Amino acid sequence: MPETRQVNIALSEMPTQWYNILPDLPEPLPPPMDPEGGPSRIANLPKMMIGECLKQEFSQDRWIDIPPGIQDLYAQAGRPRPLFRAMNLEKRLGTPARMFYKSEFFSPTGSHKVNTALPQAYYAKQEGFERLTTETGAGQWGTALAYAASLMGLKCTVYWVRAVHDWKADRKSLMELFGAEVFASPSQRTKSGKALFDKNPKHPGSLAIAISEGLEDSLADPKATYSLGSVLNHVLLHQTIIGLETKKQFAKLGEYPDVVISCLGGGSNFGGFAIPFLHDVLVEKKKIKFIAAQTQSTPNLQGEYRYDFADHAEMTPMLKMMTLGHKIEPPPIKGDGLRYHGCSPILSLLRHKGYIDTVAYPIDEKYVFERARTFIQCEGYIPAPESAYSVAAAMDEAEKCKKTGEKKVIAFNVSGHGFLDLPGYREVLEKK
C-alpha cells in the first residue's frame, strides 16, 4: 500500500474554536506598559483597535468560538488546507526523517495572512467602521487585508515598506484589484512618515515606520480603524486555525511531530502553526523541538527581552518582547516580512523560557533561496521568500537526521506562495 502524500480533513472537521494560549503560559504574560513621559498609549488602545480584537487580546478564555460568519469566510478562502508529505524531498536529501508541510499558500491571496484578515474585517464591519488602515512588509498582509475588506464592503489603505513596494509592482496591482489604496512608506501623507521622507525621499522604510503611519491615519478618521497583521495576541489567536488543523491531520496519519518549524518575523505564522503544539508541551508535557527560522537582518529572538515600542514613532504601548530596538534601520532583504525589530510577546516569553530555538540565515539569502529551489524542484510548489526560511530550516534538520540516523517527524509551515516574488528569487540566485 503506497504511503500517504496528502492528508485532508473535511469541512465539517474544521476547528470551530481558536486556541488561546494565555491561560497555559508558564507564567502570566507581562501587560502592555506606558512610557514614563507623554500621553497614555494604553488609554488610546480603544481608538487604535477593533473592539472585539481588543477584547480577545486580553481574554483568559482557553477556547474562543469562531463565529459562523467567519467559519463561512474561512470555507470561502479554502480552509481546511492540506498537509503534504515531502517524499520527493526526503529522497533527494537521503534522510530517514519524515517531512510534512502545511500548505498555507492555498489561499486567495497566497498566504496565511487571510486567517486573521477575515476576522478583523468581519468584526470591523460589525462595529460600523468604513475603512481599514494597515502596514505591510512583504506585501502578503496588505494583500490579505485588501481581500478581506473587499468581501466586507470596506475601504482599505495600505502603507507599504518602500524597499519592497518599489520592486513588487504586481503585488501592488493585486492589492489595487481588491480595491485598496497603497502608499510607499515612509510617505508624505502622515506626520511621522513625512518627517522621514523629507530627510530622505528614498528611505527604504521598515515595518515599525509603516505601523506608525497606519495608526496615525486611522486615529485621524473616526470612520477608520487600524488592523495589525502580526505580533499581537489576537492575531496569533486567529492563526491557530493552522496548527489546530495540522494536529487533526497528524492524528489521522497516526503520526506526531518531533520538530515544528516555521519562519518568524513578528510571529503570526510561526505562532499559528506552533501554538497548538506548544499546548501539548506546556499542558501534556510532550517533547517537541520548536525552531523559528529568521534572518540575520533582524534576528529579534536573539535580541533583549525587555519593554519596547512596537512602532517607530512610539504611538503604541510598550510591549515586553524580544527586541532589537524600535529605532533600528535594518538592511532590506527579499524576505522582508521577516524584517521586524520585535517579536510577539507570547512567543518572546516562550523563547525567554527556553521553549523555542532559533536560527538566523545570512542577509544575502543565497543559501535560503538555494534550499527553496531544491524544494521547488522536488515538491513543485514555490514558497514565498519568507517561507523559504522555513524550508531551509526543515532541510537542515532533515540532514542532521541523515547523520544521526534518527527517524524524526519534521513538520514545517509553508506560509505563502512566491509567484509574485520571482524577481527576488532571480536577483538573489543569479548573483555571482
C-alpha positions in Angstrom: 0.0 0.0 0.0 1.5 3.4 -1.0 2.4 5.9 1.7 0.1 8.9 2.0 1.4 12.0 0.3 -1.6 14.3 1.2 -3.7 14.5 4.3 -7.0 16.3 4.4 -9.8 16.9 6.9 -13.4 17.6 5.8 -15.0 21.0 6.0 -17.2 19.5 8.8 -14.0 18.8 10.8 -12.6 22.3 10.5 -12.0 23.7 14.0 -14.8 25.9 15.3 -12.8 27.5 18.1 -9.4 29.3 18.2 -7.0 28.2 20.9 -5.8 31.0 23.3 -2.5 30.0 24.9 -2.6 32.8 27.6 -4.0 30.7 30.4 -1.4 27.9 29.7 1.7 30.0 29.6 4.4 29.1 32.2 3.9 32.5 33.8 1.5 35.4 33.3 2.2 37.5 30.2 3.6 40.9 31.2 1.0 43.5 30.4 1.5 46.5 28.0 3.0 49.5 29.6 3.1 53.2 29.1 6.4 55.1 28.8 7.3 57.4 31.7 6.5 60.6 29.8 3.8 61.7 27.4 0.2 60.7 27.0 -1.1 57.3 27.8 -0.9 54.9 24.9 -2.8 52.3 26.8 -5.8 54.7 27.2 -5.7 55.2 23.5 -6.0 51.5 22.6 -9.8 51.6 22.1 -9.2 54.2 19.5 -6.5 52.2 17.8 -8.0 48.7 17.7 -11.2 46.9 16.7 -13.3 46.4 19.8 -13.7 42.6 19.6 -10.0 42.2 18.8 -9.1 44.3 21.9 -11.3 42.1 24.0 -9.6 38.9 22.6 -6.2 40.5 23.2 -6.6 40.1 26.9 -9.0 37.2 27.2 -8.2 34.4 29.6 -10.6 32.0 27.9 -8.7 29.0 26.7 -11.1 28.5 23.7 -12.8 31.3 21.8 -15.6 30.5 19.4 -15.2 31.2 15.7 -18.5 32.9 14.7 -20.4 31.1 12.0 -19.9 34.1 9.7 -16.1 33.8 10.0 -16.3 30.0 9.5 -18.1 30.7 6.2 -15.4 33.1 5.2 -12.7 30.5 6.1 -14.5 28.0 3.9 -14.7 30.5 1.1 -10.9 31.1 1.5 -10.2 27.4 1.0 -10.0 26.0 4.6 -9.2 23.4 5.7 -5.9 23.2 3.8 -3.9 20.0 3.1 -0.9 18.7 4.9 1.7 17.2 2.5 4.4 14.6 3.0 7.5 15.8 1.3 8.5 12.4 0.0 10.4 13.6 -3.0 12.4 16.0 -0.9 13.2 13.2 1.6 14.6 11.1 -1.2 16.7 13.9 -2.6 18.2 14.5 0.9 18.6 10.8 1.6 17.2 11.4 5.1 15.4 8.9 7.3 13.3 11.8 8.6 9.7 12.1 7.6 8.9 15.6 6.4 5.5 17.2 6.4 4.5 20.7 5.3 1.3 22.7 5.7 0.0 24.4 2.6 -0.9 27.9 3.7 -0.1 29.0 0.1 -3.5 27.6 -0.9 -5.4 30.8 -0.2 -7.0 33.5 -2.4 -4.0 35.9 -1.8 -1.4 33.2 -1.5 -0.6 33.3 2.3 -1.7 32.5 5.8 -2.4 36.2 6.5 -6.1 35.8 5.4 -6.7 33.8 8.6 -6.6 37.0 10.7 -7.6 39.5 8.0 -11.0 37.9 7.6 -11.9 38.0 11.3 -10.6 41.6 11.7 -12.6 42.8 8.7 -15.7 40.9 9.9 -15.6 42.5 13.3 -14.8 46.0 11.9 -17.9 45.8 9.7 -20.0 44.7 12.7 -18.7 47.7 14.7 -19.7 50.2 12.0 -16.3 51.1 10.6 -16.0 52.0 6.9 -12.2 51.8 6.3 -9.3 49.8 7.5 -5.7 51.1 7.6 -2.6 49.0 7.9 1.1 48.4 7.2 2.7 45.7 5.2 6.3 44.5 4.7 6.5 41.7 2.2 3.1 42.7 0.9 1.3 39.5 1.9 -0.6 41.2 4.8 -1.6 44.2 2.8 -3.0 41.9 0.1 -4.8 39.8 2.7 -6.5 42.8 4.3 -7.4 44.3 1.0 -9.0 41.0 0.1 -10.9 40.7 3.4 -12.0 44.4 3.2 -13.4 43.9 -0.3 -15.5 40.9 0.9 -16.9 43.1 3.8 -17.5 46.2 1.6 -14.8 48.2 3.4 -12.2 50.6 2.1 -8.6 49.7 2.8 -5.4 51.9 3.0 -2.0 50.2 3.0 1.3 51.7 3.9 3.9 49.5 2.3 7.6 49.4 3.3 9.3 51.3 0.4 12.1 48.9 -0.2 9.6 46.2 -1.1 6.9 48.4 -2.7 9.4 49.5 -5.3 10.1 46.0 -6.7 6.8 44.3 -6.2 4.7 46.1 -8.8 2.5 43.0 -9.5 1.6 42.6 -5.8 0.6 46.3 -5.7 -1.6 45.7 -8.7 -3.2 42.8 -6.8 -4.0 44.9 -3.8 -5.5 47.6 -6.0 -7.6 45.0 -7.8 -9.1 44.2 -4.4 -9.8 48.0 -4.1 -7.1 49.1 -1.7 -5.1 52.3 -1.9 -1.4 51.7 -1.5 1.3 54.1 -0.5 5.1 53.6 -0.2 6.2 54.2 3.4 7.6 56.5 4.6 5.1 58.6 2.8 4.1 62.3 2.8 0.6 61.5 4.0 1.3 61.4 7.7 3.4 63.4 10.1 5.5 60.5 11.1 6.1 59.5 7.5 6.8 63.0 6.2 9.5 63.6 8.8 11.5 60.7 7.4 10.6 61.3 3.8 11.7 64.9 3.8 15.1 63.8 5.1 15.5 61.0 2.6 12.9 60.5 -0.2 14.5 57.1 -0.9 14.3 55.9 2.7 13.8 52.1 2.5 11.3 52.2 5.3 10.5 49.5 7.9 7.5 47.8 9.4 7.9 49.9 12.5 7.6 53.1 10.4 4.7 51.7 8.3 2.8 50.8 11.5 3.2 54.4 12.8 1.7 55.7 9.5 -1.2 53.3 9.6 -2.0 54.2 13.2 -1.7 57.9 12.6 -4.0 57.7 9.6 -6.7 55.7 11.4 -6.6 58.0 14.5 -7.4 61.0 12.3 -10.5 59.4 10.8 -13.4 58.3 13.1 -14.8 56.0 10.4 -11.5 54.1 10.1 -9.8 51.6 12.4 -6.3 50.0 12.3 -5.6 46.4 11.7 -2.3 44.7 12.5 -1.2 41.5 10.8 1.3 40.1 13.3 2.8 40.4 16.8 -0.4 40.9 18.9 -2.1 38.2 20.9 -5.4 38.3 19.0 -3.6 37.9 15.7 -1.8 34.7 16.9 -5.1 33.5 18.2 -6.8 33.7 14.8 -3.8 32.0 13.2 -4.1 28.9 15.5 -6.5 27.6 12.9 -3.4 26.4 11.1 -1.9 24.3 13.9 -5.3 23.0 15.0 -6.0 21.7 11.6 -2.5 20.2 11.4 -2.9 18.3 14.7 -6.1 16.7 13.3 -4.2 15.7 10.2 -1.4 14.2 12.1 -3.9 12.3 14.2 -5.4 10.8 11.0 -2.0 9.6 10.0 -1.1 8.2 13.4 1.9 10.4 13.4 3.1 13.2 15.7 5.9 15.8 15.1 9.2 15.7 16.9 10.2 19.0 15.4 8.0 22.0 14.5 9.4 24.7 12.3 8.4 28.0 10.6 9.8 31.3 9.7 9.4 34.2 12.1 9.3 38.0 11.7 6.7 39.3 14.1 5.4 35.9 14.9 2.0 35.3 13.2 2.6 32.3 11.1 5.1 30.7 13.5 2.6 31.2 16.3 -0.4 30.0 14.4 1.4 26.8 13.4 3.3 26.1 16.7 1.0 27.3 19.5 -1.4 24.4 19.3 1.6 22.1 19.7 3.1 24.3 22.4 -0.1 23.5 24.3 0.9 19.8 24.2 4.3 20.7 25.7 3.0 23.0 28.3 -0.1 21.1 29.4 0.5 17.5 28.4 4.3 17.6 28.9 5.1 16.2 25.5 8.5 16.8 23.9 8.8 18.8 20.7 11.7 20.9 19.4 10.4 24.3 18.1 12.6 26.2 15.6 12.0 29.7 14.4 13.8 30.5 11.1 15.0 34.1 10.9 17.2 36.5 9.0 20.5 38.0 10.3 19.0 41.3 9.1 16.7 41.2 12.2 17.2 38.2 14.4 14.8 39.6 17.0 14.7 36.3 19.0 18.4 36.8 19.7 17.8 40.3 21.0 16.9 41.6 24.5 13.8 40.6 26.4 12.5 43.9 27.6 9.8 46.5 27.1 9.9 48.3 23.8 7.6 50.1 21.4 6.0 48.2 18.5 6.3 51.2 16.1 8.9 53.7 15.1 7.0 56.9 16.2 6.2 55.4 19.7 2.5 55.6 19.3 1.8 52.1 20.6 2.1 51.0 24.2 5.4 49.3 25.2 5.3 45.5 25.0 7.5 43.1 26.9 9.2 41.3 24.0 12.4 40.1 22.4 13.6 43.2 20.6 16.5 44.7 18.7 15.2 48.3 19.4 12.4 50.1 17.6 14.7 52.7 16.0 16.9 50.3 14.1 17.2 50.6 10.3 17.9 47.0 9.2 19.1 46.3 5.7 16.4 45.3 3.2 16.1 41.7 2.1 13.8 39.9 -0.3 12.1 38.1 2.6 11.1 41.4 4.0 8.2 40.1 6.0 10.8 38.8 8.5 12.5 42.3 8.9 10.9 43.5 12.1 12.7 44.7 15.3 10.5 42.8 17.8 8.6 39.6 18.3 5.2 38.7 19.6 5.0 39.0 23.4 3.7 35.4 23.7 6.5 33.9 21.6 9.0 36.2 23.3 8.1 34.9 26.7 8.3 31.3 25.5 11.7 32.0 23.9 12.9 33.6 27.1 11.8 30.5 29.0 13.7 28.2 26.6 10.8 26.6 24.7 11.8 28.0 21.3 15.1 27.7 19.4 16.1 30.0 16.6 18.4 30.0 13.6 19.2 33.2 11.6 20.3 32.9 8.0 22.7 35.2 6.1 21.5 38.6 4.8 22.4 37.7 1.2 19.8 35.0 1.2 21.7 32.8 -1.3 21.7 29.7 1.0 18.0 30.1 1.8 16.9 30.5 -1.8 19.1 27.6 -3.0 17.3 25.5 -0.4 14.0 26.7 -1.7 15.0 25.9 -5.3 15.6 22.3 -4.2 12.2 22.2 -2.6 10.6 23.6 -5.7 12.3 21.0 -7.9 11.2 18.2 -5.6 7.7 19.3 -4.5 6.6 21.6 -7.2 5.4 24.5 -5.0 7.1 27.9 -5.0 7.4 29.2 -1.4 7.3 32.9 -0.6 10.8 34.3 0.2 9.8 34.3 3.9 8.6 30.7 3.7 11.9 29.7 2.1 13.5 30.2 5.5 11.1 27.6 6.9 12.0 25.2 4.1 15.8 25.8 4.7 15.5 25.1 8.4 13.4 21.9 7.8 16.0 20.7 5.3 18.8 21.4 7.7 17.1 19.4 10.4 16.5 16.5 8.0 20.1 16.4 7.1 21.0 16.2 10.8 18.8 13.1 10.9 20.8 11.7 8.0 23.9 12.0 10.0 22.4 10.5 13.2 20.1 8.0 11.6 17.1 9.4 13.6 13.7 8.9 12.0 12.2 12.1 13.3 8.9 13.6 12.1 9.6 17.2 10.9 6.6 19.5 10.5 7.1 22.9 8.8 4.8 25.6 7.6 4.9 27.0 4.1 3.1 30.2 4.9 2.8 31.7 1.4 3.5 31.2 -2.3 6.2 33.0 -4.3 4.5 33.6 -7.6 4.7 37.3 -7.2 8.2 37.2 -5.8 10.1 35.6 -8.7 12.1 38.8 -9.4 13.5 38.5 -5.9 14.4 34.8 -6.5 16.1 35.7 -9.8 18.1 38.6 -8.3 19.5 36.5 -5.4 20.1 33.3 -7.3 21.8 34.9 -10.3 24.3 36.9 -8.1 27.8 35.7 -8.5 
